[in-house]
Amino acid sequence: MEELKKLGTKLRGGHVREADIRSFEKAVTTFKNAGEGAGVEIAEKIPSASQLAGSRPGKGGW
């Protein structure tokens, strides 16, 4: 989970490796499967360009 929190900083700084993206995809799939297994409907939300540019969840972002 901590690595996911660092992903935005890595993206903005241009320091993302392929392994970082794979790790992110794996975590998202794991969370999605866990939610669906618990009967929770998971909706995909795509962040806006401004959100990707620097807004953080809970700080006026997504």
C-alpha positions as CSV (number, residue, x, y, z in Angstrom):
1,M,0.0,0.0,0.0
2,E,2.8,2.4,0.8
3,E,4.2,2.0,-2.7
4,L,0.9,3.0,-4.2
5,K,1.0,6.2,-2.2
6,K,4.4,7.0,-3.7
7,L,3.3,6.3,-7.2
8,G,1.9,9.9,-7.8
9,T,5.2,11.4,-6.8
10,K,7.1,9.0,-9.0
11,L,4.8,9.8,-11.9
12,R,5.2,13.6,-11.5
13,G,8.9,13.3,-11.2
14,G,9.3,11.0,-14.2
15,H,10.8,8.2,-12.1
16,V,8.2,5.4,-12.8
17,R,9.5,2.0,-13.8
18,E,7.5,-0.8,-15.5
19,A,7.6,-2.7,-12.2
20,D,5.9,0.2,-10.4
21,I,3.0,0.1,-12.9
22,R,2.7,-3.7,-12.6
23,S,2.7,-3.4,-8.9
24,F,-0.1,-0.8,-9.1
25,E,-2.2,-2.9,-11.5
26,K,-1.8,-5.9,-9.2
27,A,-2.9,-4.0,-6.1
28,V,-5.9,-2.5,-7.9
29,T,-6.9,-6.0,-9.1
30,T,-6.5,-7.4,-5.5
31,F,-8.6,-4.6,-4.0
32,K,-11.3,-5.0,-6.7
33,N,-11.5,-8.7,-6.3
34,A,-11.7,-8.4,-2.5
35,G,-14.5,-5.9,-2.8
36,E,-16.5,-7.9,-5.3
37,G,-16.0,-11.0,-3.1
38,A,-17.6,-9.1,-0.2
39,G,-20.5,-8.1,-2.4
40,V,-19.4,-4.5,-3.1
41,E,-19.9,-3.1,-6.5
42,I,-16.6,-1.6,-7.8
43,A,-16.9,1.2,-10.3
44,E,-13.9,2.4,-12.2
45,K,-13.2,6.1,-12.0
46,I,-10.8,7.8,-14.2
47,P,-9.1,10.9,-12.7
48,S,-9.2,14.2,-14.6
49,A,-6.0,15.7,-15.9
50,S,-5.9,18.2,-13.1
51,Q,-6.2,15.4,-10.6
52,L,-3.3,13.6,-12.2
53,A,-1.3,16.8,-12.2
54,G,-1.1,17.1,-8.5
55,S,-4.4,17.0,-6.5
56,R,-4.5,14.4,-3.8
57,P,-7.5,12.4,-2.6
58,G,-9.1,14.2,0.4
59,K,-7.3,17.4,-0.5
60,G,-9.8,18.7,-3.1
61,G,-8.8,16.0,-5.5
62,W,-10.7,12.8,-6.3
